Amino acid sequence: MRWIDLRSDTVTVPTDAMREAMYRAEVGDDVYGDDPTVKKLEEYAAELLGKEAAIFVPSGTFGNQLALFTHCKRGDEVILSDDCHIVMHEVGGASVIAGVQLRTLATHKGEMNPEEVASKIRGEDIHYPSTGLICLENAHSNGRVISLDNMKGVWEIAKRHDIPVHLDGARVFNAAVALEVDVKEITKYCDSVMCCLSKGLCAPVGSILAGSKVFIDRARKGRKLMGGGLRQTGFLAAAGLVALRDMIKRLKEDHDNALLLGRELSNIPGIRVNLEDIHINMVFFDMKETGYDSDKLVERFLERGIKINPGEDGMMRFVTNYWVSKEDIYHVVAVMREVLGT
Ligand SMILES: *Cc1c(COP(=O)(O)O)cnc(C)c1O
């Protein structure tokens, strides 16, 4: 049975080109620095992201936590938004691994106010922790892209205080595609960036952390400490190379499909979609007014071959990806109408 899976873009399985590249990958022990395919991926990623160096890590969470661990010392304070992935979805890892304190700020649709960021930077006082890092997220997991102006505002304040900036760029290429800019226009406002190969880009496993050469050298040791020193990783890196070379340029299809899905859903009585918030491949909508239970919707959809997540805080989220076609979108909308009886 062929499923339509809208739960996330993490569900993407590798393409045929990736499977072929994995099969043929030249590999070696990467802890010895012997894996040529990993090296190729790290060099390619660094150049693409406009940084001196890059390192392959097992997951996005790993990359973010490694960034915190490498930038900060224990007890440092990290300024970031209260709705970001590091705060919401990384199991409190920042306090366990880097041993840092998180100073969270409320956001306007994912954007922190630079003035407010500035007001939270610690001065010198015997009672205070040091501000060790500021984190940004783009694209934001709320489906929106943070403006370059906003990033620049935070970046300039950080640099004035000599504080590094880490970008959680799990979907930074989606952000670049949505903004119609080279990704370097985004990453120039950060010292380090993490991006996922295994979401919309379809690689089976892995993320990249990029930054200065000194930073990545230190991160390499931190990665070993965290148990992320992998051996014949070239098999994964081979798929990662296909992801970066071939899959970025087609992300717009996912964005177009998300907008189509959002528009079609918004025509169904009782479904509310904020169309202005669809910047990338995610459609958030509220269906409380239909009176239909979201857990029941999950079941009805599953019976019809469509996988979705139940609502979170009253919001449903459908995510488009490489394996979801425009025809699938029309089918999903038809199923929604059928289930709701409209
Ligand atoms: C998915 C995601 C991550 C973590 O990636 P995993 O590979 O799932 O650990 C980090 N940040 C954001 C914004 C994400 O969407």
The ligand as an SDF file (V2000), in Angstrom:
LIG
                    3D

 15 15  0  0  0  0  0  0  0  0999 V2000
   13.7810   18.6590   13.3460 C   0  0  0  0  0  0  0  0  0  0  0  0
   14.3800   19.8370   14.0130 C   0  0  0  0  0  0  0  0  0  0  0  0
   15.5010   19.7080   14.8160 C   0  0  0  0  0  0  0  0  0  0  0  0
   16.0930   18.3690   15.2210 C   0  0  0  0  0  0  0  0  0  0  0  0
   16.3560   17.4780   14.2570 O   0  0  0  0  0  0  0  0  0  0  0  0
   16.3460   15.8830   14.5780 P   0  0  0  0  0  0  0  0  0  0  0  0
   17.1470   15.3500   13.4540 O   0  0  0  0  0  0  0  0  0  0  0  0
   14.9070   15.4930   14.5580 O   0  0  0  0  0  0  0  0  0  0  0  0
   16.9950   15.6870   15.9000 O   0  0  0  0  0  0  0  0  0  0  0  0
   16.0550   20.8500   15.3430 C   0  0  0  0  0  0  0  0  0  0  0  0
   15.5180   22.0550   15.0950 N   0  0  0  0  0  0  0  0  0  0  0  0
   14.4240   22.2250   14.3340 C   0  0  0  0  0  0  0  0  0  0  0  0
   13.8990   23.5930   14.0780 C   0  0  0  0  0  0  0  0  0  0  0  0
   13.8080   21.1190   13.7690 C   0  0  0  0  0  0  0  0  0  0  0  0
   12.7150   21.2800   13.0320 O   0  0  0  0  0  0  0  0  0  0  0  0
  1  2  1  0
  2  3  1  0
  2 14  2  0
  3  4  1  0
  3 10  2  0
  4  5  1  0
  5  6  1  0
  6  7  2  0
  6  8  1  0
  6  9  1  0
 10 11  1  0
 11 12  2  0
 12 13  1  0
 12 14  1  0
 14 15  1  0
M  END
$$$$
